[in-house]
Structure formats: structure tokens, C-alpha cells
Amino acid sequence: MTHRQVAESVCKTLRGAGHQAYLVGGCVRDILLGREPSDYDVSTDATPDQVQSLFPQSLAVGAQFGVIIVTDGVLPVEVATFRSDVGYSDGRHPDKVVFSGSAREDVRRRDFTINALLLDPETNEVLDYVGGRDDLEAGIIRAIGSPSERFREDKLRMIRAVRFAARFRYSIEAATFSAITKLAPDICQVSAERIRDELTKILTEGAARPGFELLDQTRLLPEILPEIARLKGVEQPPEFHPEGDVWIHTLMMLEQLQPGCSPTLAWGVLLHDAGKPATFTPPSGPAGRIRFDHHVEVGTRMAEAICRRLRFSNDDTEQIAALVENHLRFKDVGQMRLATLKRFVRLNRFEEHLELHRLDCLSSHGNLDAYHFLRRFLAQTPADQVRPPRLVTGDDLIRMGFLPGPWFKQILDSVEEAQLNGRFPSREAALEYVKQSFNPPGDST
């Protein structure tokens, strides 16, 4: 069954037991927009206990809030009991949930009108109690009821408003927009993980540039990523960056990110020039130009700090920092020794490094010579030459009379350097190189 068929089957079972049941929320919005929903939610007057009795294999992931996950074994459907929420002391979860028999009352607790539509799976009739269809047709993101109340209930909704507006190319309704700008400092009360995940969606849903422009316009950007807000107005040397300041350059790169792109690539693009504001040096003398000495090193440390602040995994932090750290090395690939070039393309997830470089060039001087050089190199160089098996190992050195110690690495690195440069036709030649170039400790010959 398709995901929609699973959701409709859940509704049919609930209705067969005498309950109301509707598709609700984002899946209804996407169906009306002709998009394929990524998930399906069902709203019902059945209590969590009643839902679980009808679906014994269900998961009570949020039963206290009336939420049960029903699955066909593969595709999950979130089933939520009609409810009204009372108080949000922590700015995320309701202090008290009152279950209800009214779908009309239930949708009024939701965030935006376009996310509060109900669909009767039997008749395909859309139930709209908040004006969501009109806002869908007009391209408007509007908070339900009082925007300030909706955002105080869950501060993350402010970033979600930006994400939906960017994704659908909608405008944010005036009162909703005003409430975000006033409450923007409160966004810091949201957990770092939730902010990170919402920003990652903005970066990877195909609307990163309008998303970050809206984050700036709503005053959210200085609160959640002050390092990126500082890119605005930082001039660059026009001979290399005719497009403008660092902010404009970064926006142009974000604009080219494809929907579904790697999150680490997207964050690498966003942060690759984060070190420029702190290292900006104005032109000195008539022939001088703007400089950003050591901005890569500074930017790498900043990227690592931002990733730690937003609770990225160690693997993602390492990759994002590596993308920042290596983004200027591409200008030297034509002059690299063969061994250095091979080590460079062996960087973890090198395709992300290469794509960041391509976007960097297209958003500045437009010169893709290094990009095409590397594409040719990768196409023409067999993988076993880029990452060949070691010709000499530590065990070989011990058999040759070397005692284990720090010089092992020096010897093995020297052998690998020569190997990558194509110096050895065989393992025997590499062993002979060690005999001729290094003496075991204590060997007087």
C-alpha cells in the first residue's frame, strides 16, 4: 500500500468503530498543492486507549498528548486525539491537554492556517475552520488566532513560519510577521537541536536563499546565527568577488543548493566564509586590496564552535569543519605534487568539497578551471592509484631491524609519498628504498 492508503485504512478502521477520523495538517496541504506528502497524520475523537485497542501494534510515543503511532510495519501514521491545550510554561509542551470531541476545536490549537485543514478520506471533502484554503490560494503564511499566543506556545514556530514561506514562496501575513520580529529574542529558549533541525530543513528543501533572507528580515538570524548576520556589509576585493559583499556571496551559493542536498554540504556552504568579518583588512596603499588573512583557520574554529552549540554529531561537525578548512586549497591543485593531489581527493566525502568549490566559483569570479581539472583527474586516475595498498608496513620495518617508535610514521609516510608520486614499480623497490634511505637505530653501516 502507498503511504496515503495506509493512512486512509487507519481512518476506515477508526470510523468502523464509530469514531470520527480525518487526514489533517501538512499532508492535506500538500495534497491540495499537488505535492507528495512526506508523512501522514490522522485526527480523531478516539482516545489514545481506544486507538491502541484498535491497533495493538501501535506505539504510544506521545500518549499524554493524545498521539499514537500506527504502522503497517513500514509506513507510520501519526494518530492524534482531538484536543485543546492549556498553558505552555516551557514554551513547547502544553501544561494540560483536554481531549475533545470537536475537530473544529482541535484545529484551532495548530500553528498556521494552511496546516490546519482536514480531509474526509471517504468523500475527499476538505473541512476548513480557519481560512486555510484561502491562504493557500493567496500564498500566505498566517498564524491561527493570535500570532503572539501561537509563538509563545512554541517559539520554534517562528522559524517554521520562515521555512514554510521560503519553501512555498509565500509571504508571511503582516500580523504574523510583526509578532515574529517582536518575539525573535525568545527563539533562544528553544533547544539547540530543534533549531538545528529546522535550519537544516531550510537549507536542504530547495529554498535556502529566500529562507535566510527571511530569517534576516524577521530579526531571527542575529539571534540564532549571529556569525552569519555579521557577513552583511563585509566588502570583498572586486577582482575576485564582483558579486558584492560576503553576505551576498553566501546567499548566491545558498541559492544554488539543490533540494535534498547533503546537510553537511549545505552547512559547509553557509559557514565557509564565516571567518571573513573577523579577519577583514582594508586596502593599504594605492595598489593594495582587501585581505582576509587566516580567514580559513578562523572560520574553521568558528564552524566547529557553531556545530557544538547546535549539537551536531561528531561526524557531521568534522565534515562541516573540513569543508570550511579546505575550501581555498582548490586554487593550488594545478601546482600540487601528485602525492599531495591524491591525498587531497582522498578527503572524506570529497564530492561535497568539490561541489562547494563549484558553487563558490559560480557565485564569484566564475572560473571553473580547478573544478574541471579535478573532474578529469578523478575520471582518468584509477581508484587503486589514488588510494593504493601500502607497499611497506610496520611489520616489514620490524623484520628489517627497526624498533617500533615515532620514526615508524616518518618512514611509512616517506614511503607513501614516493609511492603516490609513482616512484616504485614494485613492493621490492619500496623495501629497497627503505634500506637505502633509513638505517635501523644503532646500525652504523
TITORKOL-904676 format. One line per 8 residues: for each residue x, y, z of C-alpha. Coordinates in steps of 0.05 Angstrom, whole numbers. Layout:
N
X Y Z ~ ...
//
This chain:
445
0 0 0 ~ 21 72 -10 ~ 30 117 50 ~ -36 151 35 ~ -72 84 30 ~ -44 65 98 ~ -69 130 128 ~ -138 122 96
-141 50 122 ~ -128 76 192 ~ -185 125 183 ~ -231 70 158 ~ -216 26 219 ~ -229 84 266 ~ -294 102 231 ~ -315 29 231
-310 31 306 ~ -357 92 309 ~ -304 147 313 ~ -291 209 272 ~ -226 207 233 ~ -194 255 183 ~ -129 266 148 ~ -101 330 177
-45 381 173 ~ 14 382 125 ~ -8 322 85 ~ -75 356 68 ~ -38 419 50 ~ 10 381 4 ~ -47 341 -28 ~ -83 406 -45
-18 435 -73 ~ -6 373 -117 ~ 55 353 -77 ~ 72 285 -49 ~ 67 288 27 ~ 128 264 66 ~ 84 238 122 ~ 11 229 141
-27 250 203 ~ -96 229 225 ~ -141 268 273 ~ -196 231 312 ~ -243 236 371 ~ -219 167 394 ~ -178 170 458 ~ -107 143 458
-131 80 495 ~ -185 68 443 ~ -134 78 386 ~ -87 28 418 ~ -142 -23 427 ~ -159 -18 353 ~ -85 -21 333 ~ -49 -68 382
18 -59 347 ~ 16 17 354 ~ 68 58 392 ~ 48 106 448 ~ 102 157 433 ~ 62 216 459 ~ 0 186 492 ~ -1 241 545
-12 290 488 ~ -60 244 452 ~ -10 219 399 ~ -4 147 378 ~ 38 120 320 ~ 3 68 278 ~ 42 30 226 ~ 32 -24 174
101 -49 192 ~ 137 1 148 ~ 98 65 138 ~ 80 104 202 ~ 17 145 211 ~ 11 193 270 ~ -58 190 301 ~ -76 247 347
-138 255 390 ~ -178 319 383 ~ -156 364 440 ~ -148 433 467 ~ -84 455 501 ~ -80 495 566 ~ -17 535 581 ~ 54 528 554
100 542 612 ~ 161 512 577 ~ 147 546 510 ~ 138 479 476 ~ 92 429 511 ~ 22 444 537 ~ 16 444 613 ~ -50 408 606
-85 371 550 ~ -161 367 548 ~ -187 315 499 ~ -246 338 457 ~ -299 311 411 ~ -293 371 364 ~ -250 375 303 ~ -264 449 299
-235 460 369 ~ -175 415 354 ~ -150 453 293 ~ -150 520 330 ~ -91 497 372 ~ -48 485 309 ~ 5 534 283 ~ -14 561 214
-79 562 175 ~ -50 524 117 ~ -31 467 165 ~ -100 463 198 ~ -141 433 142 ~ -179 367 149 ~ -194 319 92 ~ -250 268 95
-219 206 63 ~ -287 178 43 ~ -314 239 7 ~ -250 278 -6 ~ -286 338 25 ~ -239 390 57 ~ -261 417 124 ~ -233 487 135
-248 522 201 ~ -192 574 199 ~ -189 601 128 ~ -132 556 107 ~ -156 545 35 ~ -160 619 22 ~ -89 628 48 ~ -64 570 6
-94 603 -56 ~ -67 671 -37 ~ 2 645 -18 ~ 1 669 55 ~ 31 641 119 ~ -17 663 175 ~ -16 642 247 ~ -82 616 274
-115 664 321 ~ -66 709 358 ~ 3 703 328 ~ 37 723 393 ~ -1 668 430 ~ 17 616 378 ~ 91 634 382 ~ 93 637 457
64 567 458 ~ 122 542 417 ~ 178 591 398 ~ 202 545 343 ~ 140 563 303 ~ 174 629 286 ~ 228 592 246 ~ 175 545 217
137 605 190 ~ 200 626 154 ~ 212 556 128 ~ 142 548 100 ~ 143 617 69 ~ 210 602 35 ~ 192 532 13 ~ 126 552 -19
149 622 -39 ~ 92 651 3 ~ 90 716 41 ~ 82 720 116 ~ 18 756 136 ~ 32 824 168 ~ 9 810 239 ~ 46 743 239
109 776 212 ~ 105 832 264 ~ 97 782 321 ~ 160 745 298 ~ 202 808 296 ~ 179 826 366 ~ 188 757 396 ~ 252 740 358
297 744 420 ~ 255 689 452 ~ 278 639 399 ~ 339 625 442 ~ 293 590 492 ~ 285 534 441 ~ 332 474 447 ~ 393 476 402
374 410 370 ~ 306 435 347 ~ 335 499 319 ~ 389 459 283 ~ 338 412 252 ~ 293 469 228 ~ 352 507 198 ~ 376 444 163
307 437 131 ~ 311 509 107 ~ 380 494 77 ~ 361 430 42 ~ 289 439 17 ~ 310 480 -44 ~ 295 549 -16 ~ 357 564 25
368 635 -1 ~ 297 662 10 ~ 297 625 76 ~ 359 661 102 ~ 336 727 73 ~ 272 719 113 ~ 310 698 176 ~ 347 764 169
284 805 155 ~ 247 776 215 ~ 307 790 261 ~ 315 717 277 ~ 383 709 243 ~ 423 752 293 ~ 392 712 350 ~ 407 642 324
467 652 279 ~ 500 719 295 ~ 562 696 259 ~ 523 695 193 ~ 488 760 207 ~ 557 793 212 ~ 572 776 139 ~ 527 833 117
566 894 92 ~ 634 859 94 ~ 665 882 28 ~ 708 837 -15 ~ 761 851 -69 ~ 720 864 -133 ~ 772 830 -178 ~ 755 763 -144
685 778 -119 ~ 648 823 -169 ~ 582 799 -138 ~ 588 841 -75 ~ 598 831 -1 ~ 605 766 37 ~ 531 762 53 ~ 511 768 -20
564 717 -40 ~ 538 668 12 ~ 465 679 -9 ~ 484 666 -82 ~ 515 599 -62 ~ 455 581 -20 ~ 410 596 -79 ~ 445 541 -119
436 486 -67 ~ 391 432 -95 ~ 330 403 -59 ~ 352 342 -19 ~ 425 362 -18 ~ 471 336 36 ~ 460 373 102 ~ 535 376 115
547 407 46 ~ 492 458 59 ~ 522 477 126 ~ 591 479 96 ~ 566 528 43 ~ 533 571 96 ~ 595 573 141 ~ 652 571 91
667 646 96 ~ 646 656 169 ~ 717 677 187 ~ 719 736 139 ~ 687 790 184 ~ 738 778 239 ~ 797 779 190 ~ 777 837 145
835 883 128 ~ 821 945 84 ~ 866 962 25 ~ 933 992 43 ~ 965 1039 -7 ~ 944 1053 -79 ~ 958 982 -103 ~ 931 947 -42
868 906 -38 ~ 821 880 15 ~ 850 820 50 ~ 823 765 96 ~ 888 734 121 ~ 878 669 160 ~ 802 672 150 ~ 802 597 135
834 580 202 ~ 789 628 239 ~ 728 604 201 ~ 744 531 215 ~ 746 544 290 ~ 681 583 285 ~ 647 527 246 ~ 668 477 300
641 523 354 ~ 575 533 318 ~ 567 458 307 ~ 580 444 381 ~ 530 498 400 ~ 477 467 355 ~ 493 397 380 ~ 515 367 314
542 296 316 ~ 618 289 318 ~ 619 262 247 ~ 578 319 219 ~ 619 370 258 ~ 683 341 229 ~ 657 342 158 ~ 629 413 162
694 439 192 ~ 734 402 138 ~ 693 435 84 ~ 710 503 112 ~ 783 485 125 ~ 796 461 54 ~ 755 507 10 ~ 814 551 -11
860 493 -29 ~ 828 484 -97 ~ 865 544 -125 ~ 930 506 -118 ~ 910 439 -149 ~ 946 453 -215 ~ 1012 462 -179 ~ 1004 405 -128
1054 348 -129 ~ 1020 283 -150 ~ 1022 255 -79 ~ 992 318 -50 ~ 937 317 -102 ~ 920 245 -88 ~ 915 258 -13 ~ 871 318 -27
820 279 -67 ~ 821 226 -12 ~ 787 274 35 ~ 725 244 66 ~ 664 256 21 ~ 706 293 -29 ~ 646 303 -75 ~ 620 353 -23
685 391 -24 ~ 683 393 -100 ~ 611 417 -102 ~ 625 472 -51 ~ 682 495 -94 ~ 638 495 -156 ~ 585 537 -122 ~ 639 583 -94
666 597 -164 ~ 598 606 -196 ~ 580 656 -142 ~ 643 698 -151 ~ 694 700 -208 ~ 662 643 -249 ~ 729 608 -263 ~ 718 532 -260
787 511 -285 ~ 805 476 -220 ~ 738 442 -217 ~ 745 414 -287 ~ 818 395 -274 ~ 797 353 -215 ~ 739 322 -252 ~ 787 299 -306
837 274 -255 ~ 785 233 -219 ~ 758 205 -284 ~ 827 186 -311 ~ 861 161 -247 ~ 843 90 -224 ~ 820 86 -152 ~ 877 38 -134
926 93 -155 ~ 891 146 -113 ~ 888 101 -52 ~ 937 44 -65 ~ 952 -11 -14 ~ 1014 2 27 ~ 1077 -28 -2 ~ 1113 -26 65
1082 -40 133 ~ 1104 -34 205 ~ 1116 -109 206 ~ 1164 -102 147 ~ 1203 -49 186 ~ 1209 -95 247 ~ 1234 -151 203 ~ 1286 -103 175
1312 -89 245 ~ 1275 -25 262 ~ 1248 -19 333 ~ 1177 8 339 ~ 1176 82 355 ~ 1157 151 329 ~ 1203 144 269 ~ 1158 89 242
1108 141 219 ~ 1163 183 188 ~ 1188 124 148 ~ 1119 99 127 ~ 1097 169 107 ~ 1160 178 66 ~ 1148 112 30 ~ 1075 130 17
1095 198 -11 ~ 1143 166 -60 ~ 1091 112 -77 ~ 1037 164 -92 ~ 1086 201 -136 ~ 1094 137 -177 ~ 1166 124 -157 ~ 1160 49 -141
1145 -3 -194 ~ 1140 -58 -142 ~ 1140 -75 -67 ~ 1212 -97 -73 ~ 1231 -27 -98 ~ 1197 4 -38 ~ 1234 -42 10 ~ 1300 -26 -24
1283 49 -17 ~ 1276 39 59 ~ 1342 2 63 ~ 1378 56 24 ~ 1345 116 57 ~ 1338 96 131 ~ 1383 58 178 ~ 1356 18 237
1373 52 303 ~ 1442 31 325 ~ 1462 9 255 ~ 1530 41 239 ~ 1532 20 166
//
